[in-house]
Amino acid sequence: MRVFIAGASGLVGGNCLKHFTEQGWEVIGSYFSYHLPGTVFYNTLDPEHAENFDIVGWKPDVIVHCGAMTHVDKCETEQDESYKQTVLSTKNLIAVAKKCNARFVYMSTDYVFDGKNGPYREEAPVNPLSVYARHKLEAEQMSLKELDNTLVLRVTNIYGDEARGKNFVARIVDQCKNNQKLTLKLPYDQYASPTNAWDIARAMFVLLRDGKTGIYHIGSTDYMNRVELALRVLQYFPDAEYDLIPMNTEELNQPAARPLLGGFVKMKFSNEYPDFLFGNIDSYLKKSLTVTA
């Protein structure tokens, strides 16, 4: 299998690049603003950019799109940029996939739901609440409409090994390791399914290997709010100094509306792959802290 990963310097893309390569697939991953060794330049907003890697010439069997504008609140104030990075980038990569006759993978989110009746199965009605969510849904639906062989993975609260360590769990771990005091104002009424990017990569691999298409919800065995997630991490650092201030979403006054009861029921995936074992926050931390000890 020959796979091109757009956004391979990010959390999900980087884990996919590593796992697919280890499984023997021929993989090329791209970066735009943050270069990682072994990645090539590709600007999804400018397919004719002179420095772009020649995807069409390489003829991938699959194109995986891991790029988007993920700063949810920033999307509210920079709607044009959100549209470009999430919707236009997808439109451009779909055009490339058509030229290559390649399958397409789009990474989506539980934010396509309104959070009133979660956790969600794939057939639940969508109702995005924010600019970010509306753009993610638009790109998701466009992918499914334009390419019959599209695979959509909806994921949420992603954590794991990442070059820049930007994810929520990684930031807490880094601050604890560096003996920095943490001040955390977190919502106790926003629930989701925190998922290791490594598990997302593993799940994507088996779905691609088996020629699956359509929408799949991918989630861990965890289902918790943000306060619980932080405390789960902090229990591995008994000497950590922190102020944890639980708040409700209304008190936080975040610019973008959040789905409160988000997250997933991954019954579809688990029924098709009953032997696939997902990890959780505890298994990830126990392994990563043992490795770095």
C-alpha positions in Angstrom: 0.0 0.0 0.0 1.3 3.5 -0.9 0.0 6.2 1.3 0.4 10.0 1.3 -0.3 11.7 4.6 -1.0 15.5 4.6 -0.2 17.0 7.9 2.3 14.3 9.1 4.0 16.7 11.4 0.9 16.8 13.6 -0.4 14.4 16.3 -2.5 12.0 14.3 -0.5 12.3 11.1 2.8 11.6 12.8 1.4 8.5 14.5 0.0 7.3 11.2 3.3 7.9 9.4 5.2 5.8 12.1 2.7 3.0 12.3 2.0 2.5 8.6 5.8 2.5 7.9 6.3 -0.1 10.6 3.7 -2.2 9.0 5.6 -2.3 5.8 3.6 0.2 3.7 5.3 2.8 1.5 4.4 6.1 3.2 5.2 9.8 2.5 4.1 12.4 5.0 4.0 16.2 4.4 4.4 19.3 6.5 3.5 22.9 5.9 4.8 25.1 8.7 6.5 22.7 11.0 9.1 20.5 9.4 9.9 17.0 10.8 12.8 14.9 9.5 11.5 12.6 6.8 8.6 14.7 5.7 8.1 16.6 2.5 6.7 20.1 1.9 3.1 20.4 0.7 0.8 23.4 0.8 -2.8 22.1 0.7 -4.1 25.7 0.1 -1.9 26.1 -3.0 -1.8 22.9 -5.1 0.4 24.7 -7.7 3.0 25.8 -5.2 6.5 25.3 -6.8 7.9 23.5 -3.8 5.0 21.1 -3.4 5.8 17.4 -3.4 4.5 15.8 -6.6 1.6 13.7 -5.2 0.1 12.8 -8.6 3.5 11.7 -9.9 4.0 9.5 -6.9 0.6 7.8 -7.5 -0.5 7.0 -3.9 -3.2 4.4 -3.3 -4.5 6.5 -0.4 -4.4 10.1 0.6 -4.9 10.8 4.3 -5.9 14.4 5.3 -4.9 15.2 8.8 -4.7 19.0 8.5 -7.2 21.5 9.7 -7.5 24.6 11.8 -8.0 23.0 15.3 -8.1 26.1 17.5 -11.8 26.1 18.1 -12.2 29.5 19.6 -9.9 31.1 17.0 -12.1 29.8 14.3 -14.9 32.0 15.6 -13.0 35.2 15.0 -11.0 34.0 11.9 -13.8 32.4 9.9 -12.2 32.8 6.5 -8.9 31.2 7.7 -10.9 28.4 9.3 -12.7 27.8 6.0 -9.4 27.8 4.1 -7.5 25.4 6.4 -10.4 23.0 6.9 -12.7 23.1 3.9 -10.6 24.5 1.0 -7.7 22.2 1.9 -10.0 19.3 1.8 -11.4 20.3 -1.6 -7.9 20.6 -3.0 -6.8 17.2 -1.7 -10.0 15.6 -3.1 -9.1 17.0 -6.5 -5.6 15.4 -6.2 -7.2 12.1 -5.0 -9.4 12.1 -8.1 -6.3 12.6 -10.4 -4.5 9.7 -8.6 -7.6 7.5 -8.4 -6.7 7.2 -4.7 -8.9 6.5 -1.8 -9.4 9.3 0.7 -9.3 9.5 4.5 -10.8 12.5 6.3 -10.4 13.1 10.0 -13.5 14.5 11.6 -14.8 15.2 15.1 -17.6 14.8 17.6 -18.1 18.5 17.3 -20.4 17.8 14.3 -23.0 16.9 17.1 -24.6 19.4 19.5 -23.8 17.4 22.6 -27.3 17.0 23.9 -27.5 13.2 23.5 -24.0 11.8 23.5 -22.0 9.7 23.4 -22.9 9.2 19.7 -23.1 6.4 17.1 -22.4 7.1 13.5 -26.1 7.4 12.4 -26.9 10.1 15.0 -28.2 13.4 13.5 -25.5 16.0 13.2 -26.0 19.6 14.5 -22.7 21.6 14.6 -22.7 24.5 17.1 -19.5 26.4 16.1 -17.7 27.7 13.1 -15.1 25.0 13.6 -17.7 22.3 13.8 -19.6 23.6 10.7 -16.5 23.7 8.6 -15.5 20.2 9.8 -18.9 18.8 8.8 -18.8 20.6 5.5 -15.5 19.1 4.6 -16.6 15.7 5.9 -19.8 15.7 3.8 -17.9 17.0 0.7 -15.4 14.1 1.0 -18.2 11.5 1.2 -20.1 13.1 -1.7 -17.1 13.6 -4.1 -15.4 10.3 -3.6 -17.2 7.0 -3.2 -14.2 5.4 -1.5 -13.9 7.9 1.3 -13.2 6.8 4.8 -14.2 9.2 7.6 -12.8 8.7 11.1 -14.5 10.9 13.8 -12.2 11.3 16.7 -12.0 13.6 19.8 -9.8 14.6 22.7 -6.7 13.2 21.0 -3.5 12.7 23.1 -0.3 10.8 22.6 3.3 11.1 21.4 3.8 14.3 19.4 6.9 16.1 18.2 5.6 19.5 19.5 3.7 18.1 22.5 0.8 20.4 22.0 -2.0 18.1 23.1 -3.7 18.6 26.5 -2.2 15.5 28.2 1.3 16.1 26.8 1.3 19.7 28.1 0.3 18.6 31.7 3.0 15.8 31.6 5.6 18.2 30.4 4.9 20.8 33.1 4.9 18.2 35.8 8.2 16.8 34.7 9.7 20.3 34.7 8.3 21.0 38.2 6.2 23.8 36.9 3.1 24.8 38.9 -0.1 24.3 36.9 -3.2 26.4 37.0 -6.1 24.6 35.3 -9.5 26.1 34.8 -11.5 23.2 33.3 -15.1 22.4 32.5 -16.7 19.6 34.5 -19.7 19.4 32.2 -17.9 18.7 28.9 -17.6 14.9 28.3 -15.8 13.1 25.6 -13.8 10.0 24.7 -10.0 10.8 25.1 -8.2 8.7 22.5 -4.5 7.9 21.9 -3.4 9.0 18.4 -1.5 5.7 18.2 -4.8 3.8 18.5 -6.3 6.0 15.8 -3.4 5.1 13.5 -3.8 1.4 14.3 -7.6 1.6 13.7 -7.1 3.5 10.4 -4.5 0.8 9.3 -6.9 -2.1 9.6 -9.8 -0.2 8.0 -7.6 0.8 5.0 -6.2 -2.7 4.8 -9.6 -4.2 4.6 -11.0 -1.6 2.1 -13.5 0.0 4.5 -15.4 3.1 3.6 -17.9 5.5 5.2 -18.0 6.9 8.7 -16.4 5.2 11.7 -16.4 6.5 15.3 -13.1 5.8 17.0 -12.8 6.2 20.8 -11.0 4.8 23.7 -12.4 2.9 26.7 -12.4 6.2 28.6 -15.4 8.5 28.8 -14.8 11.5 31.1 -14.9 15.2 31.5 -11.9 17.5 31.4 -11.5 17.7 35.1 -11.4 14.0 35.4 -9.0 13.8 32.5 -6.6 16.2 34.2 -6.8 14.4 37.5 -6.2 11.1 35.9 -2.9 12.5 34.5 -1.9 14.3 37.7 -2.3 11.1 39.8 1.0 9.9 38.1 2.7 13.0 39.5 2.1 12.9 43.3 4.5 15.8 43.9 3.0 18.1 41.3 1.9 21.5 42.4 -1.3 22.7 40.8 -4.5 24.7 41.2 -7.4 22.9 39.6 -10.5 25.0 39.3 -13.6 23.1 38.1 -16.0 25.3 36.3 -19.1 24.9 34.1 -19.0 25.8 30.5 -21.1 28.9 31.0 -18.7 30.2 33.5 -15.7 29.7 31.2 -17.4 31.9 28.6 -15.6 30.3 25.7 -16.1 32.0 22.3 -17.1 28.8 20.6 -20.0 26.7 21.8 -19.0 23.2 22.8 -21.0 19.9 22.7 -21.3 19.0 26.3 -22.2 15.3 26.0 -19.8 14.5 23.2 -17.7 11.4 22.5 -18.5 8.2 20.8 -20.1 4.7 21.0 -17.7 2.8 18.8 -20.0 -0.2 18.3 -19.6 -0.3 14.5 -15.8 -0.6 14.7 -15.8 -2.9 17.6 -18.4 -5.3 16.0 -16.2 -5.5 12.9 -12.9 -5.8 14.9 -13.8 -7.5 18.2 -10.2 -8.4 18.9 -8.9 -4.8 18.5 -7.9 -3.6 22.0 -7.9 0.2 22.6 -5.7 1.7 25.2 -6.6 4.4 27.6 -5.0 7.3 29.6 -3.7 4.9 32.2 -2.1 2.5 29.8 -0.6 5.3 27.8 0.9 7.1 30.9 2.3 3.9 32.4 4.0 3.0 29.2 5.3 6.5 28.3 6.6 7.3 31.8 8.3 3.9 32.1 10.1 4.5 28.7 11.3 8.0 29.8 12.2 7.0 33.4 
